[in-house]
Amino acid sequence: MANLLIATNNPGKIREFTDILKPLGYTIVTLKELGITDAPPEDGETFAENSLLKANFYWQKSGNIDTLASDGGLEIEAFGNTPGVHTHRIDGKDRTDEELRRIILKKIISIPPEQRTARITTTLTLRVSKDLNFQAESSIEGIIKKSTLPFEPGYPARSIFWIPILKKFLSEITNEEHRAISHSRKAIEKLLPYLEQYVL
């Protein structure tokens, strides 16, 4: 089976990507397994730019193992599609997951319920050689609603992100429902032709 580096330290993302990719025949390699502790500056202006920065950085650090990197975040339309690429630096400061959730809920109070539309977006970059990479993006549409649900570390928005078609918060949907709407899965599916062709 081909090795594929999942270029993140987020345990939730590692678990999700492994669940999607391992059944397809890929051997998942992590940064921790490779002893890589460095991180690139995420100073891009878009998810695509940051995803590419991370893919390039970790592809080189790993000794040129085929690398899948992601970047994404919460975009709230009433806030001009922010926090976006600055999801964990809302209001210009680094925030914990709990701080981020609390600040968003405080800000959203002044917004009418029908205007609290939002999306969670992910952009993936597959780096397979010095000059060859592929990108794919997908989103989940929803509404920001107050919630006291616990959140999964690394995914603070899921517990306040309401999915109208399921009438549930993203953090409480079943595994089957998640597979059906997962933006990460849909983005990976867009990359499958390149994975099958180049990651051997």
PyMOL CGO cylinders between C-alpha atoms (Angstrom):
from pymol import cmd
from pymol.cgo import CYLINDER

trace = [
    CYLINDER, 0.00, 0.00, 0.00, 1.15, 3.53, -0.75, 0.3, 1, 1, 1, 1, 1, 1,
    CYLINDER, 1.15, 3.53, -0.75, 2.24, 5.87, 2.06, 0.3, 1, 1, 1, 1, 1, 1,
    CYLINDER, 2.24, 5.87, 2.06, 0.36, 9.12, 2.39, 0.3, 1, 1, 1, 1, 1, 1,
    CYLINDER, 0.36, 9.12, 2.39, 1.33, 11.77, 4.92, 0.3, 1, 1, 1, 1, 1, 1,
    CYLINDER, 1.33, 11.77, 4.92, -1.61, 13.53, 6.59, 0.3, 1, 1, 1, 1, 1, 1,
    CYLINDER, -1.61, 13.53, 6.59, 0.00, 16.89, 7.34, 0.3, 1, 1, 1, 1, 1, 1,
    CYLINDER, 0.00, 16.89, 7.34, -1.78, 17.92, 10.52, 0.3, 1, 1, 1, 1, 1, 1,
    CYLINDER, -1.78, 17.92, 10.52, -1.46, 17.53, 14.27, 0.3, 1, 1, 1, 1, 1, 1,
    CYLINDER, -1.46, 17.53, 14.27, -5.22, 17.83, 14.74, 0.3, 1, 1, 1, 1, 1, 1,
    CYLINDER, -5.22, 17.83, 14.74, -6.28, 14.41, 16.09, 0.3, 1, 1, 1, 1, 1, 1,
    CYLINDER, -6.28, 14.41, 16.09, -9.82, 14.86, 14.78, 0.3, 1, 1, 1, 1, 1, 1,
    CYLINDER, -9.82, 14.86, 14.78, -8.60, 15.47, 11.24, 0.3, 1, 1, 1, 1, 1, 1,
    CYLINDER, -8.60, 15.47, 11.24, -6.16, 12.57, 11.40, 0.3, 1, 1, 1, 1, 1, 1,
    CYLINDER, -6.16, 12.57, 11.40, -8.94, 10.25, 12.49, 0.3, 1, 1, 1, 1, 1, 1,
    CYLINDER, -8.94, 10.25, 12.49, -11.37, 11.54, 9.85, 0.3, 1, 1, 1, 1, 1, 1,
    CYLINDER, -11.37, 11.54, 9.85, -8.89, 11.36, 6.97, 0.3, 1, 1, 1, 1, 1, 1,
    CYLINDER, -8.89, 11.36, 6.97, -7.71, 7.93, 8.07, 0.3, 1, 1, 1, 1, 1, 1,
    CYLINDER, -7.71, 7.93, 8.07, -11.28, 6.64, 8.13, 0.3, 1, 1, 1, 1, 1, 1,
    CYLINDER, -11.28, 6.64, 8.13, -11.79, 7.90, 4.57, 0.3, 1, 1, 1, 1, 1, 1,
    CYLINDER, -11.79, 7.90, 4.57, -8.45, 6.94, 3.03, 0.3, 1, 1, 1, 1, 1, 1,
    CYLINDER, -8.45, 6.94, 3.03, -7.37, 3.72, 4.72, 0.3, 1, 1, 1, 1, 1, 1,
    CYLINDER, -7.37, 3.72, 4.72, -10.20, 1.64, 3.17, 0.3, 1, 1, 1, 1, 1, 1,
    CYLINDER, -10.20, 1.64, 3.17, -9.01, 2.90, -0.21, 0.3, 1, 1, 1, 1, 1, 1,
    CYLINDER, -9.01, 2.90, -0.21, -5.65, 1.18, 0.28, 0.3, 1, 1, 1, 1, 1, 1,
    CYLINDER, -5.65, 1.18, 0.28, -3.42, 3.95, 1.59, 0.3, 1, 1, 1, 1, 1, 1,
    CYLINDER, -3.42, 3.95, 1.59, -1.06, 3.60, 4.54, 0.3, 1, 1, 1, 1, 1, 1,
    CYLINDER, -1.06, 3.60, 4.54, -1.52, 6.75, 6.61, 0.3, 1, 1, 1, 1, 1, 1,
    CYLINDER, -1.52, 6.75, 6.61, 1.62, 8.38, 8.00, 0.3, 1, 1, 1, 1, 1, 1,
    CYLINDER, 1.62, 8.38, 8.00, 1.46, 11.17, 10.60, 0.3, 1, 1, 1, 1, 1, 1,
    CYLINDER, 1.46, 11.17, 10.60, 3.78, 14.01, 11.51, 0.3, 1, 1, 1, 1, 1, 1,
    CYLINDER, 3.78, 14.01, 11.51, 4.18, 12.54, 14.99, 0.3, 1, 1, 1, 1, 1, 1,
    CYLINDER, 4.18, 12.54, 14.99, 5.31, 9.21, 13.55, 0.3, 1, 1, 1, 1, 1, 1,
    CYLINDER, 5.31, 9.21, 13.55, 7.94, 11.01, 11.49, 0.3, 1, 1, 1, 1, 1, 1,
    CYLINDER, 7.94, 11.01, 11.49, 9.08, 13.16, 14.41, 0.3, 1, 1, 1, 1, 1, 1,
    CYLINDER, 9.08, 13.16, 14.41, 8.22, 16.39, 12.59, 0.3, 1, 1, 1, 1, 1, 1,
    CYLINDER, 8.22, 16.39, 12.59, 7.51, 19.17, 15.09, 0.3, 1, 1, 1, 1, 1, 1,
    CYLINDER, 7.51, 19.17, 15.09, 8.15, 22.23, 12.92, 0.3, 1, 1, 1, 1, 1, 1,
    CYLINDER, 8.15, 22.23, 12.92, 5.26, 24.15, 11.38, 0.3, 1, 1, 1, 1, 1, 1,
    CYLINDER, 5.26, 24.15, 11.38, 5.12, 26.61, 8.50, 0.3, 1, 1, 1, 1, 1, 1,
    CYLINDER, 5.12, 26.61, 8.50, 3.81, 30.16, 8.88, 0.3, 1, 1, 1, 1, 1, 1,
    CYLINDER, 3.81, 30.16, 8.88, 0.16, 30.16, 7.80, 0.3, 1, 1, 1, 1, 1, 1,
    CYLINDER, 0.16, 30.16, 7.80, 0.22, 33.64, 6.30, 0.3, 1, 1, 1, 1, 1, 1,
    CYLINDER, 0.22, 33.64, 6.30, -1.81, 33.01, 3.17, 0.3, 1, 1, 1, 1, 1, 1,
    CYLINDER, -1.81, 33.01, 3.17, -4.89, 35.08, 2.43, 0.3, 1, 1, 1, 1, 1, 1,
    CYLINDER, -4.89, 35.08, 2.43, -7.05, 32.11, 1.43, 0.3, 1, 1, 1, 1, 1, 1,
    CYLINDER, -7.05, 32.11, 1.43, -7.59, 28.52, 2.53, 0.3, 1, 1, 1, 1, 1, 1,
    CYLINDER, -7.59, 28.52, 2.53, -6.03, 27.40, -0.75, 0.3, 1, 1, 1, 1, 1, 1,
    CYLINDER, -6.03, 27.40, -0.75, -2.85, 29.39, -0.14, 0.3, 1, 1, 1, 1, 1, 1,
    CYLINDER, -2.85, 29.39, -0.14, -2.43, 28.08, 3.41, 0.3, 1, 1, 1, 1, 1, 1,
    CYLINDER, -2.43, 28.08, 3.41, -3.17, 24.52, 2.35, 0.3, 1, 1, 1, 1, 1, 1,
    CYLINDER, -3.17, 24.52, 2.35, -0.51, 24.75, -0.35, 0.3, 1, 1, 1, 1, 1, 1,
    CYLINDER, -0.51, 24.75, -0.35, 2.02, 26.27, 2.06, 0.3, 1, 1, 1, 1, 1, 1,
    CYLINDER, 2.02, 26.27, 2.06, 1.53, 23.36, 4.46, 0.3, 1, 1, 1, 1, 1, 1,
    CYLINDER, 1.53, 23.36, 4.46, 1.65, 20.71, 1.74, 0.3, 1, 1, 1, 1, 1, 1,
    CYLINDER, 1.65, 20.71, 1.74, 4.92, 22.07, 0.34, 0.3, 1, 1, 1, 1, 1, 1,
    CYLINDER, 4.92, 22.07, 0.34, 6.50, 22.46, 3.78, 0.3, 1, 1, 1, 1, 1, 1,
    CYLINDER, 6.50, 22.46, 3.78, 5.67, 18.99, 5.04, 0.3, 1, 1, 1, 1, 1, 1,
    CYLINDER, 5.67, 18.99, 5.04, 6.44, 17.28, 1.73, 0.3, 1, 1, 1, 1, 1, 1,
    CYLINDER, 6.44, 17.28, 1.73, 9.98, 18.63, 2.01, 0.3, 1, 1, 1, 1, 1, 1,
    CYLINDER, 9.98, 18.63, 2.01, 10.27, 17.91, 5.75, 0.3, 1, 1, 1, 1, 1, 1,
    CYLINDER, 10.27, 17.91, 5.75, 9.15, 14.30, 5.27, 0.3, 1, 1, 1, 1, 1, 1,
    CYLINDER, 9.15, 14.30, 5.27, 11.74, 13.55, 2.63, 0.3, 1, 1, 1, 1, 1, 1,
    CYLINDER, 11.74, 13.55, 2.63, 9.24, 13.82, -0.22, 0.3, 1, 1, 1, 1, 1, 1,
    CYLINDER, 9.24, 13.82, -0.22, 6.48, 11.51, 0.99, 0.3, 1, 1, 1, 1, 1, 1,
    CYLINDER, 6.48, 11.51, 0.99, 3.24, 12.13, -0.87, 0.3, 1, 1, 1, 1, 1, 1,
    CYLINDER, 3.24, 12.13, -0.87, 1.47, 14.66, 1.33, 0.3, 1, 1, 1, 1, 1, 1,
    CYLINDER, 1.47, 14.66, 1.33, -2.13, 15.68, 1.93, 0.3, 1, 1, 1, 1, 1, 1,
    CYLINDER, -2.13, 15.68, 1.93, -2.58, 19.00, 3.73, 0.3, 1, 1, 1, 1, 1, 1,
    CYLINDER, -2.58, 19.00, 3.73, -5.72, 20.91, 4.59, 0.3, 1, 1, 1, 1, 1, 1,
    CYLINDER, -5.72, 20.91, 4.59, -6.78, 24.36, 5.61, 0.3, 1, 1, 1, 1, 1, 1,
    CYLINDER, -6.78, 24.36, 5.61, -10.23, 25.62, 6.35, 0.3, 1, 1, 1, 1, 1, 1,
    CYLINDER, -10.23, 25.62, 6.35, -12.48, 27.30, 8.80, 0.3, 1, 1, 1, 1, 1, 1,
    CYLINDER, -12.48, 27.30, 8.80, -15.76, 28.89, 9.63, 0.3, 1, 1, 1, 1, 1, 1,
    CYLINDER, -15.76, 28.89, 9.63, -17.17, 31.61, 7.37, 0.3, 1, 1, 1, 1, 1, 1,
    CYLINDER, -17.17, 31.61, 7.37, -20.10, 33.59, 8.77, 0.3, 1, 1, 1, 1, 1, 1,
    CYLINDER, -20.10, 33.59, 8.77, -21.84, 35.61, 6.07, 0.3, 1, 1, 1, 1, 1, 1,
    CYLINDER, -21.84, 35.61, 6.07, -23.05, 38.36, 8.43, 0.3, 1, 1, 1, 1, 1, 1,
    CYLINDER, -23.05, 38.36, 8.43, -19.42, 38.90, 9.44, 0.3, 1, 1, 1, 1, 1, 1,
    CYLINDER, -19.42, 38.90, 9.44, -18.20, 39.25, 5.85, 0.3, 1, 1, 1, 1, 1, 1,
    CYLINDER, -18.20, 39.25, 5.85, -17.30, 35.55, 5.64, 0.3, 1, 1, 1, 1, 1, 1,
    CYLINDER, -17.30, 35.55, 5.64, -14.99, 35.89, 8.62, 0.3, 1, 1, 1, 1, 1, 1,
    CYLINDER, -14.99, 35.89, 8.62, -13.26, 34.59, 10.69, 0.3, 1, 1, 1, 1, 1, 1,
    CYLINDER, -13.26, 34.59, 10.69, -12.27, 32.46, 7.67, 0.3, 1, 1, 1, 1, 1, 1,
    CYLINDER, -12.27, 32.46, 7.67, -8.51, 31.93, 7.44, 0.3, 1, 1, 1, 1, 1, 1,
    CYLINDER, -8.51, 31.93, 7.44, -8.20, 33.66, 10.81, 0.3, 1, 1, 1, 1, 1, 1,
    CYLINDER, -8.20, 33.66, 10.81, -10.59, 31.30, 12.57, 0.3, 1, 1, 1, 1, 1, 1,
    CYLINDER, -10.59, 31.30, 12.57, -8.32, 30.89, 15.59, 0.3, 1, 1, 1, 1, 1, 1,
    CYLINDER, -8.32, 30.89, 15.59, -7.24, 34.53, 15.58, 0.3, 1, 1, 1, 1, 1, 1,
    CYLINDER, -7.24, 34.53, 15.58, -10.65, 36.13, 15.79, 0.3, 1, 1, 1, 1, 1, 1,
    CYLINDER, -10.65, 36.13, 15.79, -10.39, 39.81, 16.83, 0.3, 1, 1, 1, 1, 1, 1,
    CYLINDER, -10.39, 39.81, 16.83, -6.67, 39.68, 16.13, 0.3, 1, 1, 1, 1, 1, 1,
    CYLINDER, -6.67, 39.68, 16.13, -5.68, 37.37, 18.99, 0.3, 1, 1, 1, 1, 1, 1,
    CYLINDER, -5.68, 37.37, 18.99, -4.91, 33.67, 19.24, 0.3, 1, 1, 1, 1, 1, 1,
    CYLINDER, -4.91, 33.67, 19.24, -7.92, 31.90, 20.76, 0.3, 1, 1, 1, 1, 1, 1,
    CYLINDER, -7.92, 31.90, 20.76, -8.57, 28.55, 22.35, 0.3, 1, 1, 1, 1, 1, 1,
    CYLINDER, -8.57, 28.55, 22.35, -11.45, 26.46, 21.05, 0.3, 1, 1, 1, 1, 1, 1,
    CYLINDER, -11.45, 26.46, 21.05, -13.65, 27.51, 23.97, 0.3, 1, 1, 1, 1, 1, 1,
    CYLINDER, -13.65, 27.51, 23.97, -12.77, 31.21, 23.58, 0.3, 1, 1, 1, 1, 1, 1,
    CYLINDER, -12.77, 31.21, 23.58, -13.54, 31.07, 19.88, 0.3, 1, 1, 1, 1, 1, 1,
    CYLINDER, -13.54, 31.07, 19.88, -16.96, 29.54, 20.45, 0.3, 1, 1, 1, 1, 1, 1,
    CYLINDER, -16.96, 29.54, 20.45, -17.80, 32.03, 23.19, 0.3, 1, 1, 1, 1, 1, 1,
    CYLINDER, -17.80, 32.03, 23.19, -16.78, 35.06, 21.12, 0.3, 1, 1, 1, 1, 1, 1,
    CYLINDER, -16.78, 35.06, 21.12, -18.78, 33.91, 18.08, 0.3, 1, 1, 1, 1, 1, 1,
    CYLINDER, -18.78, 33.91, 18.08, -21.91, 33.34, 20.15, 0.3, 1, 1, 1, 1, 1, 1,
    CYLINDER, -21.91, 33.34, 20.15, -21.54, 36.74, 21.79, 0.3, 1, 1, 1, 1, 1, 1,
    CYLINDER, -21.54, 36.74, 21.79, -21.18, 38.46, 18.42, 0.3, 1, 1, 1, 1, 1, 1,
    CYLINDER, -21.18, 38.46, 18.42, -24.05, 36.59, 16.78, 0.3, 1, 1, 1, 1, 1, 1,
    CYLINDER, -24.05, 36.59, 16.78, -26.63, 37.75, 19.36, 0.3, 1, 1, 1, 1, 1, 1,
    CYLINDER, -26.63, 37.75, 19.36, -27.08, 41.06, 17.55, 0.3, 1, 1, 1, 1, 1, 1,
    CYLINDER, -27.08, 41.06, 17.55, -27.71, 39.31, 14.20, 0.3, 1, 1, 1, 1, 1, 1,
    CYLINDER, -27.71, 39.31, 14.20, -31.29, 38.31, 13.29, 0.3, 1, 1, 1, 1, 1, 1,
    CYLINDER, -31.29, 38.31, 13.29, -31.68, 34.50, 13.24, 0.3, 1, 1, 1, 1, 1, 1,
    CYLINDER, -31.68, 34.50, 13.24, -32.44, 34.42, 9.51, 0.3, 1, 1, 1, 1, 1, 1,
    CYLINDER, -32.44, 34.42, 9.51, -29.10, 36.16, 8.82, 0.3, 1, 1, 1, 1, 1, 1,
    CYLINDER, -29.10, 36.16, 8.82, -26.90, 33.77, 10.76, 0.3, 1, 1, 1, 1, 1, 1,
    CYLINDER, -26.90, 33.77, 10.76, -26.00, 31.65, 7.74, 0.3, 1, 1, 1, 1, 1, 1,
    CYLINDER, -26.00, 31.65, 7.74, -22.51, 30.21, 7.65, 0.3, 1, 1, 1, 1, 1, 1,
    CYLINDER, -22.51, 30.21, 7.65, -20.37, 27.54, 6.09, 0.3, 1, 1, 1, 1, 1, 1,
    CYLINDER, -20.37, 27.54, 6.09, -17.48, 25.38, 7.17, 0.3, 1, 1, 1, 1, 1, 1,
    CYLINDER, -17.48, 25.38, 7.17, -15.00, 25.07, 4.33, 0.3, 1, 1, 1, 1, 1, 1,
    CYLINDER, -15.00, 25.07, 4.33, -11.97, 22.87, 3.79, 0.3, 1, 1, 1, 1, 1, 1,
    CYLINDER, -11.97, 22.87, 3.79, -9.38, 23.07, 1.04, 0.3, 1, 1, 1, 1, 1, 1,
    CYLINDER, -9.38, 23.07, 1.04, -7.07, 20.12, 0.44, 0.3, 1, 1, 1, 1, 1, 1,
    CYLINDER, -7.07, 20.12, 0.44, -3.73, 20.10, -1.32, 0.3, 1, 1, 1, 1, 1, 1,
    CYLINDER, -3.73, 20.10, -1.32, -2.14, 16.88, -2.52, 0.3, 1, 1, 1, 1, 1, 1,
    CYLINDER, -2.14, 16.88, -2.52, 1.62, 17.32, -3.10, 0.3, 1, 1, 1, 1, 1, 1,
    CYLINDER, 1.62, 17.32, -3.10, 3.20, 14.46, -5.04, 0.3, 1, 1, 1, 1, 1, 1,
    CYLINDER, 3.20, 14.46, -5.04, 6.41, 15.98, -6.43, 0.3, 1, 1, 1, 1, 1, 1,
    CYLINDER, 6.41, 15.98, -6.43, 8.42, 19.18, -6.50, 0.3, 1, 1, 1, 1, 1, 1,
    CYLINDER, 8.42, 19.18, -6.50, 6.33, 20.62, -9.30, 0.3, 1, 1, 1, 1, 1, 1,
    CYLINDER, 6.33, 20.62, -9.30, 3.06, 18.72, -9.04, 0.3, 1, 1, 1, 1, 1, 1,
    CYLINDER, 3.06, 18.72, -9.04, 0.17, 19.38, -6.71, 0.3, 1, 1, 1, 1, 1, 1,
    CYLINDER, 0.17, 19.38, -6.71, -3.62, 19.23, -6.87, 0.3, 1, 1, 1, 1, 1, 1,
    CYLINDER, -3.62, 19.23, -6.87, -6.29, 21.05, -4.89, 0.3, 1, 1, 1, 1, 1, 1,
    CYLINDER, -6.29, 21.05, -4.89, -9.94, 20.52, -4.06, 0.3, 1, 1, 1, 1, 1, 1,
    CYLINDER, -9.94, 20.52, -4.06, -12.42, 22.40, -1.89, 0.3, 1, 1, 1, 1, 1, 1,
    CYLINDER, -12.42, 22.40, -1.89, -15.78, 21.64, -0.35, 0.3, 1, 1, 1, 1, 1, 1,
    CYLINDER, -15.78, 21.64, -0.35, -18.12, 23.21, 2.22, 0.3, 1, 1, 1, 1, 1, 1,
    CYLINDER, -18.12, 23.21, 2.22, -21.02, 22.42, 4.52, 0.3, 1, 1, 1, 1, 1, 1,
    CYLINDER, -21.02, 22.42, 4.52, -23.79, 25.04, 4.68, 0.3, 1, 1, 1, 1, 1, 1,
    CYLINDER, -23.79, 25.04, 4.68, -25.51, 25.79, 7.96, 0.3, 1, 1, 1, 1, 1, 1,
    CYLINDER, -25.51, 25.79, 7.96, -26.61, 28.33, 10.57, 0.3, 1, 1, 1, 1, 1, 1,
    CYLINDER, -26.61, 28.33, 10.57, -24.93, 29.52, 13.76, 0.3, 1, 1, 1, 1, 1, 1,
    CYLINDER, -24.93, 29.52, 13.76, -27.10, 28.75, 16.79, 0.3, 1, 1, 1, 1, 1, 1,
    CYLINDER, -27.10, 28.75, 16.79, -26.54, 28.90, 20.52, 0.3, 1, 1, 1, 1, 1, 1,
    CYLINDER, -26.54, 28.90, 20.52, -25.71, 25.53, 22.02, 0.3, 1, 1, 1, 1, 1, 1,
    CYLINDER, -25.71, 25.53, 22.02, -24.33, 24.05, 25.22, 0.3, 1, 1, 1, 1, 1, 1,
    CYLINDER, -24.33, 24.05, 25.22, -23.20, 20.88, 23.52, 0.3, 1, 1, 1, 1, 1, 1,
    CYLINDER, -23.20, 20.88, 23.52, -19.63, 19.80, 24.28, 0.3, 1, 1, 1, 1, 1, 1,
    CYLINDER, -19.63, 19.80, 24.28, -17.21, 20.24, 21.42, 0.3, 1, 1, 1, 1, 1, 1,
    CYLINDER, -17.21, 20.24, 21.42, -14.54, 17.99, 20.00, 0.3, 1, 1, 1, 1, 1, 1,
    CYLINDER, -14.54, 17.99, 20.00, -11.03, 19.45, 20.43, 0.3, 1, 1, 1, 1, 1, 1,
    CYLINDER, -11.03, 19.45, 20.43, -9.94, 20.96, 17.13, 0.3, 1, 1, 1, 1, 1, 1,
    CYLINDER, -9.94, 20.96, 17.13, -13.53, 21.45, 15.94, 0.3, 1, 1, 1, 1, 1, 1,
    CYLINDER, -13.53, 21.45, 15.94, -15.00, 24.25, 18.09, 0.3, 1, 1, 1, 1, 1, 1,
    CYLINDER, -15.00, 24.25, 18.09, -17.55, 25.39, 15.49, 0.3, 1, 1, 1, 1, 1, 1,
    CYLINDER, -17.55, 25.39, 15.49, -19.28, 22.02, 15.11, 0.3, 1, 1, 1, 1, 1, 1,
    CYLINDER, -19.28, 22.02, 15.11, -21.20, 22.39, 18.38, 0.3, 1, 1, 1, 1, 1, 1,
    CYLINDER, -21.20, 22.39, 18.38, -22.79, 25.70, 17.32, 0.3, 1, 1, 1, 1, 1, 1,
    CYLINDER, -22.79, 25.70, 17.32, -23.21, 24.88, 13.62, 0.3, 1, 1, 1, 1, 1, 1,
    CYLINDER, -23.21, 24.88, 13.62, -26.81, 23.87, 12.87, 0.3, 1, 1, 1, 1, 1, 1,
    CYLINDER, -26.81, 23.87, 12.87, -27.53, 21.87, 9.71, 0.3, 1, 1, 1, 1, 1, 1,
    CYLINDER, -27.53, 21.87, 9.71, -31.10, 22.65, 8.58, 0.3, 1, 1, 1, 1, 1, 1,
    CYLINDER, -31.10, 22.65, 8.58, -31.52, 19.61, 6.34, 0.3, 1, 1, 1, 1, 1, 1,
    CYLINDER, -31.52, 19.61, 6.34, -30.73, 17.29, 9.27, 0.3, 1, 1, 1, 1, 1, 1,
    CYLINDER, -30.73, 17.29, 9.27, -32.19, 19.50, 12.03, 0.3, 1, 1, 1, 1, 1, 1,
    CYLINDER, -32.19, 19.50, 12.03, -29.10, 18.78, 14.12, 0.3, 1, 1, 1, 1, 1, 1,
    CYLINDER, -29.10, 18.78, 14.12, -25.87, 20.41, 15.16, 0.3, 1, 1, 1, 1, 1, 1,
    CYLINDER, -25.87, 20.41, 15.16, -22.86, 19.14, 13.26, 0.3, 1, 1, 1, 1, 1, 1,
    CYLINDER, -22.86, 19.14, 13.26, -21.36, 17.75, 16.47, 0.3, 1, 1, 1, 1, 1, 1,
    CYLINDER, -21.36, 17.75, 16.47, -24.36, 15.49, 17.12, 0.3, 1, 1, 1, 1, 1, 1,
    CYLINDER, -24.36, 15.49, 17.12, -24.93, 13.87, 13.74, 0.3, 1, 1, 1, 1, 1, 1,
    CYLINDER, -24.93, 13.87, 13.74, -24.42, 10.14, 13.33, 0.3, 1, 1, 1, 1, 1, 1,
    CYLINDER, -24.42, 10.14, 13.33, -21.44, 8.59, 11.56, 0.3, 1, 1, 1, 1, 1, 1,
    CYLINDER, -21.44, 8.59, 11.56, -23.71, 7.67, 8.65, 0.3, 1, 1, 1, 1, 1, 1,
    CYLINDER, -23.71, 7.67, 8.65, -25.03, 11.24, 8.39, 0.3, 1, 1, 1, 1, 1, 1,
    CYLINDER, -25.03, 11.24, 8.39, -21.50, 12.62, 8.61, 0.3, 1, 1, 1, 1, 1, 1,
    CYLINDER, -21.50, 12.62, 8.61, -20.30, 10.40, 5.78, 0.3, 1, 1, 1, 1, 1, 1,
    CYLINDER, -20.30, 10.40, 5.78, -23.17, 11.69, 3.64, 0.3, 1, 1, 1, 1, 1, 1,
    CYLINDER, -23.17, 11.69, 3.64, -22.40, 15.41, 4.13, 0.3, 1, 1, 1, 1, 1, 1,
    CYLINDER, -22.40, 15.41, 4.13, -18.71, 15.47, 5.10, 0.3, 1, 1, 1, 1, 1, 1,
    CYLINDER, -18.71, 15.47, 5.10, -16.92, 18.32, 3.31, 0.3, 1, 1, 1, 1, 1, 1,
    CYLINDER, -16.92, 18.32, 3.31, -13.59, 16.56, 3.88, 0.3, 1, 1, 1, 1, 1, 1,
    CYLINDER, -13.59, 16.56, 3.88, -14.89, 13.39, 2.25, 0.3, 1, 1, 1, 1, 1, 1,
    CYLINDER, -14.89, 13.39, 2.25, -16.28, 15.34, -0.71, 0.3, 1, 1, 1, 1, 1, 1,
    CYLINDER, -16.28, 15.34, -0.71, -12.99, 17.19, -1.17, 0.3, 1, 1, 1, 1, 1, 1,
    CYLINDER, -12.99, 17.19, -1.17, -11.05, 13.91, -1.04, 0.3, 1, 1, 1, 1, 1, 1,
    CYLINDER, -11.05, 13.91, -1.04, -13.43, 12.39, -3.60, 0.3, 1, 1, 1, 1, 1, 1,
    CYLINDER, -13.43, 12.39, -3.60, -12.53, 15.26, -5.95, 0.3, 1, 1, 1, 1, 1, 1,
    CYLINDER, -12.53, 15.26, -5.95, -8.86, 14.33, -5.49, 0.3, 1, 1, 1, 1, 1, 1,
    CYLINDER, -8.86, 14.33, -5.49, -9.35, 10.59, -6.00, 0.3, 1, 1, 1, 1, 1, 1,
    CYLINDER, -9.35, 10.59, -6.00, -8.38, 10.59, -9.70, 0.3, 1, 1, 1, 1, 1, 1,
    CYLINDER, -8.38, 10.59, -9.70, -5.03, 12.15, -8.77, 0.3, 1, 1, 1, 1, 1, 1,
    CYLINDER, -5.03, 12.15, -8.77, -4.53, 9.90, -5.75, 0.3, 1, 1, 1, 1, 1, 1,
    CYLINDER, -4.53, 9.90, -5.75, -5.16, 6.84, -7.91, 0.3, 1, 1, 1, 1, 1, 1,
    CYLINDER, -5.16, 6.84, -7.91, -2.84, 8.08, -10.66, 0.3, 1, 1, 1, 1, 1, 1,
    CYLINDER, -2.84, 8.08, -10.66, 0.09, 9.47, -8.67, 0.3, 1, 1, 1, 1, 1, 1,
    CYLINDER, 0.09, 9.47, -8.67, 0.04, 7.96, -5.17, 0.3, 1, 1, 1, 1, 1, 1,
    CYLINDER, 0.04, 7.96, -5.17, 1.05, 4.40, -5.96, 0.3, 1, 1, 1, 1, 1, 1,
]
cmd.load_cgo(trace, "trace")
